[in-house]
Amino acid sequence: MDVSPAWRRDEPAPPVRVVHLGLGAFARAHLLTYTQDAGADLPPAQRWGVAGFTGRSARAAHDLASQDGRYTLVERGVDGDRTRVVDALVEVHDGADATRWRALLARPEVAVLTLTVTEAGYRRTSTGALDRRDAQVRDDAALLGRYVADGDAGGTARAATTAPGRVLDGLRARRAAGGGTLAVVSLDNLPDNGDALRRVVLELAEDVDHDLAGWVRTHVAFVSSMVDRITPATTDADRTAVRDATGRQDAAPVVTEPFREWVLSGRFPAGRPAWDVAGARFVADLAPYEHRKLWLLNAGHSLLAYAGLPRGARTVAEAYADPVVRTRLEELWREAREVLPLTGGELDDALADLRSRFANARIEHRLEQIARDGSQKLPVRVLAVARTRRDAGLPVGPAGAGVLADWAQHLRDSVGVAGDEAHPDLAAAHLADRLRDADPDTAAAFVVAALAPDLADDRTFVATVAGAVAARHALTPS
């Protein structure tokens, strides 16, 4: 594909040493900016270039390829915009390009594989195991099993479709080529995401080839990380603003907030970019930082979405500006901070940052987007706090129970029905149908059993959720 003259590089592109799966806006606002900043003072040959593969849509690959992987990053602060060009992405490919995927991961100089996938993308059961009932998981196992049997490490064979399948396909090619050790880094909101990915990849590998599973255990390190940077979907208005500010037509700009954070835990046996130079932190115990982010920022987002949407809010900033919603948010934070293993000063600073970030009306983080797939998000954002409070001997948190009630109301009012691919929470579509005719006690029992079966016998907790559901029903016009 011809590259537009406006986007041609002034110097040679750095060599590919990182391969990334999932070229959405978040990866381009987070991973790629850290990688670029890590090598900012180095000559191109010593920097770490990234080859990116799309996760779902090939459109992003087409748009970015036409710009040689380069794009405009807009940091949208309260007082104005700061724009810059990010050029750490040196190759862009459709995720279905299995040949290039395998060829790159077979190279010994490629030292890191990174992923940005949704919580649902791991294809796990409620216990964290690989979901072997998933049709696409079964297809990937059969596909990769045939490739192993045929000795096909590359060629023109089609790509796996799930994230565990794609990772294993790349590792299979690396083993066949003698590519050596590799670090695989997860960037998402799932706790212990490196361990979660390791488990599903190894379970898939055991289904495909026991020897391949052994090679993965020996040669591949799975790194967990906590990532944070609010990055709304790019709009046509954003593209127009970028063109007006830079004079370039950009098909793939990214708008994000000035704040960013990255905390990692794990080994990099073949090396890594100097992400710490760009502000990333490497720690032995990631859990406190994961919990802080999930229980304060992500849980706060869920509350703002499910409480704000019925009150007419469209964005995080609009919901945060509502005094009723904001009061509930502060109570949710109080419940979480009582069981967070961090100092009071650290938590005060984190909450001050969140209040400022949520109030930034120039970042249009849409509540409708946040509200999707709550059945995957709420267990780690809200139920984990309830469980930790119970284990610590603390009383049930009414603010957390209120978020579950808001989610139940959101499901009950959802337009989609079970089997409808447009449903905002496919994993909970059948629950939504059951909630429509349920009384508050039954609805609470359904919700807790679906999201946290281990709490289903906790009568105090279920009763608290039921009370919150009843309050929502009372406010809903008949």
N, C-alpha and C positions, 0 to 999 in steps of 0.2 A: 504494500500500500504506500502511495506517495505521501510524504509528510509535508504539511503546509509550511511554506517558508518562514512564517511567523513563529514556528515552533521548533525549528532546527537548532540543534545544540551548537554552542560556541566552542566546545571542547569535546574530546572523546568521552563516550559513556564509560562508567566504571564497569568492571567485569561482574558477571552474575555470580554471586556467592550466597544469595538468599532466594528461595522460591516461596511464593506466597499463594495461598488459595483463598479466594473471596475478595474481589476488588470493589467492594462497596465503599461508600463515602467514609465510613469510620476508619477502615484500614488506611485510606489515603490521608485522613486527618491525623492519624496516630502513628502507626508503624512506620510509614514512609517518611513522615517528618522527623521522627527520632533517628531513622537511618540516615537521612540526609544530613541532619545536624551533627551526627556522630563523626562524619567524615568531612565536615566543612573546611577544615584547615589542611586537608591532605590532597596530594595530587590525584587526578582521576584514577590512575592505575592502582592506587592503594585504598580507594574507597570500596564500599560494599554495594554493588548494584543488585536490584531486586527484579526477578522475573515474576510477573503476576498472572494468575489464571482466574477467570471469572468463576463464581460459584453456581449461579443460576442462569443469568441472561448473558448472551454474547454481545449485547449492545455496548456495554461498557468497554469491552475489548476493542470493538471497532472504533469507538470514539477516541479512546486513548491512543490506539495505534496510529491514528491519523495525526496525532500530536507528538509522536515519538515517545509516548509514555509521560509526557510532561503536562502539567495542569496548574491552574491557579488555586492557591489556598487563600481563603479569606478568613481572617480572625476577626470576628464581629464582637467588639466590645461595646460597653455602654456609651463610650464617648466617640466611637467611630470605627472604621474598618482599617485593617492592615492587610495588604495583599503581598504575596510572593509566589514565585514559581517553584514547584517541587519537581525535581528531576532524578530522584533516586530509582524510579521505576524505569528500567532500561529495556525490558521486553514485556509485551502484553499479548495474552493468548486467550482464546475461547477455552473454557474448562473442558470442552469435549475433545480438545486436541491431545489425545492420549500419547501420541508419538513424541511430541515435544516435552510433555510432562515427564515421561520416563527418561528421555535423553538428558534432561537437565538434572534430574535427581540422581542419575547414574554418575555424574561428574564428581570426582573427589574434591574439587575445589569448592563445590556447593556444600556449605557447612551447616546451614540452618533451613528448616522448613517451617513456615509460620502459617497459621490459619485464623481466619475470622469467620466463624459459623454461629448460628443461633444455638440456644440450648437444645432445641429439638433436633438439630443437625447431627448430634452424636448418636442418634438412633438407639437410645437406651431405654430399658424398662425402668419401673419405679425403684428397683433395687440397684440400678447402675449397670446392670449387665447389658450386653449387646442384645437388641431386640430381634431375635431370630424369627419372629412372626412377621416382621416387616417385609413386604414383598420385594422391595428394592435391596434390602440386606441379603435376602435369599438369592436374588439375581446376581448380586456382586460376588457372593461366595461361589456360585456356580461358574460365573465368568472367570474369576481369578483361578479357580481350581483347574479349569480347562487350560488356561495360559501356563500354569505350572506344569501340567501334564505334557503340554506340547513343547515346553522349553521356550516359550515366546516371551522374551524380556522387553521387546519393543515392537517394531514392525508397524502394521496398520491396524492392529486389533483395537476394538472400540474401548472407550473409557468406562471405568466404573462410575456409578452415579451418586453414591453416598459419600459423605466425608470420610468415614473409616475405610471405605473401599478405595477411594482415591489415594489416601495416605498409604495404605498397604500396597497398592499397585506401584507407587513410586518406590517404596522400600524394596519391593520384589525386584525391580529393575536395578536398583543400587547394589543389591546383593549379587545379582548375576554379573554385574560389571566390575565387582570388586571395588566399589566406590568408597568403602570404609565407613567410619562412624559419622553420626549426624545427630543434631539436636532438633526436636520438634517442639514448637512453642505455640500454645493456645492463647488467643486473645479474645476473651468473651466474659460474660457475667457468671459463668458456672463456677462454683467453689471447687478447688482442687482440679482445675480443668486439665492440667497435664496428666494427672493420674487417671482422670475420667477418660481421656482420649487413649491413654496407654491401655486401659482395660479393654475398651471395645476393639481397638486395633489388634491386640493380642488374641482376643477371643475369635475375631474373624480369621486371623492368621492360623489359629489352631484348626478351624474348620476347613481351611484351604490346604495347609501343608505344615505339618509339625516341625519340620526342619526350618522352614521360613520363620515360624514363631520363635524358635530358638535363636536364630540369627538376630531378630529384632530385639530380643531381651539382652543380647550381648553387645550390640552395636549402636542402639538407638536410645538416646536420653530424651525423656518427655519432660518439658519444662512448664511449670504452672506460672501464670501471671495474672495480676490484677490491672485492668486497664480502665481509664476514665477520661473521656472527653466528649461532651455533648455535641453531637453532629447531626443536625436535622437533614432530611432529604432536600436535595437541591431543587429549586424552583426555576421557572422561566424568568421570574423577576430577578433572581440571583444571577442568572446568565447575562441578563441585560446590564445589571450593575457592574459585573466584571468587565464586560465589553466597554462600558462607558469609562471605567476607571483605568483600564490598561490599554485600550485601543485594539485588543486582540479578541477574535471570536473564539471562545473556549466552549467546547462541547461537553466538558467534564469538570467544571469547577467544583470546589468543595467549600462549603461555608461551615465554620465551626466557632466555638468559643475560644477565648485566649487561654483558658485553663487547660492543662493536660497533666496526667499522672500515669506512671507505669512502674509497677513493682514486680520483680521476677524472683523465682526460686527454682534452682535446678542447675544441672551441669551442661556445659557446651564443649563436648570432647574434641570437636574439630575447629573451635574458635567461634568468635561472634563479632559483630560491629561493636564499637565503643559506645554503646547506648548510654552508659553511665555518664560519659562526657556531656551527653545531651539532657541529662537530668533523671534518667531511669535509676531505680534503686534495686540492688540485689541483696536478698535477705535469706536467712536460713529458715524462718518460719513465716509463711505468707498469710496464715489464717487470720491474724488480727486485722490486716489491711483489707483482705477480702470481705470480712464481716463488716468492717467500717463502711466500705463502699456499698455492699449489698443492703445492709440494714438502715443506712442513712440515705444515700442518694437513690438507689434503685427502689427501695421500699417507698421512699418519698415520692418518686415518680409514679408508682402504682397508685398511691393514695390520691395524688393530684389528678390522675387520669379518671379513676372510677368515681371520685367524689366531685371532680370539677366538670366533667362532661354533662351530667344531669343539671348542673347549675348554669349551663350555657357557655362555659369556658372552652376555648379551642386549643390553647397552648399552655405550656407549663407556666409561663409568666402570668397569663390571665388567671389561671387557677390559684397561683400563689398570691395574687393581689386580692383574692376574695378572703375577707377576714374570717369567715366561718371555716373555710377549708384550711387556711393557714394555722388557725388555732388547733385543728385536728392534727395537722402535720407536726407542730411543735410537741404535742402529746405523744405522737408516734415516736419521735426522736427521743423523748425523755424515756420511754419504755426501753428503747434499744440501748441507749448509752448506759443504762444501769447494768447491762451484762456484756458490754464491750471491754475487752482486755487491753485498753489503752489508757494513757494518763488523761486526767481532766483537761490539761492544757492542749494536748493533741486533739481531743474531741471538740473543745471550744473553737480551735482554729478550723477544724474540718467543717463544723456547722456554720461558722462565719462565712467560709468560702461558699457553702451551699446556699445560704440565704442570698448572697450576692449573685450567684450564678442563676438561681431560680428567678430572681427579680429582673434579669436581663431580658427585657422585652424585645430586643433586637435579634435574639435567637428564637426563631419560631419552631420550638420543639413541640410537635403536634401530639395532643393527648390521644387521638385516635390510633396513632402508630404505637404509642406506649401501651395502650390498652389491649393490644392483640396478644394472644397466646398466654393469657394470665395463668392458665393451669400449669404452664412450664415455669413461670417466673415466681409466682407467689410462694411456692414451697421454700425457696431459698431466700426470698426477700422478707417474708412476713412470718411464715410458720416456723422458720428456724429460730426466730426471736421468741415466739411463744414457747417453743420446746425448751430453749435455754433458760427462760425465766422460770418455767416449771421445775426444771432440774435444779435451779438455784434456790428453790423454795420461795420465790416471789409470787405475788398474786397475778392472776390473769390480766393481760393488758387489754383494756377495752378499745384502745385505738387500733391495735392490730386486728382485733376481732371485727372492728368496724370496716376495715379494708376488705375483709372476706365477705362481709354483708354487701358492701358496694359492688364487689365483683359478682356476687350472686344476682344482684339486681341488674347489672350490666348484661350478664348472660341471659337472664329471663327476658330482657327487652331486645335481645339480638335479633336481627332480621333473618339471618340464616337459620337453617334447621339441620338436624342430623343428616349427614350425607351431602350437604351443600358445600362445595369447595370454597365458596365465598364467606363461609362462616368465620367470624373473627377469632375463634378458638376451636380449631378442628378437633383437638384432643378432648374437648369438653362439650362438643355439640350435643351428645346424647344427654349429658347432665343438664344442659340448657332446656331441653324438652321436658325433663322431669321437674325442673324448678318452676315452670310456668303455672302449675296447678298445686304446688306444695304450700302447706302452711309453714309459718316461721320455724317451728321445731323440726319439722321434717326437712325443710330446706337446709337448715344448719347442719343436721346430721348428714345429709347428702354431700354438702360442701366439705366438711371436715374429713369424712371418709374418703372422698375423692383426692384431696390434697395431702392429707396427713393421716393415714390409717392408724398410726400408733397413738394418735390423740383422740380417736373416735370414741374411746371409753372414758375420756376425761369429761365427766358430766359438767363440771364447772365451766370448762372452756367451751363446750358445745352450747351450754345455756347462755353464755355471754354472747356467742355468735348469734344464737336464736333471738336474743333481745335486740341486737343490732339489726337483724333482718326484719323483725317486727316493726322497728322504728322506720325502716325504709318503706315497708309496705304501707304504713300509715300515712306517709307523705306522698304516695303514688296515687294520682287521680284514678278513680274507678271508671 
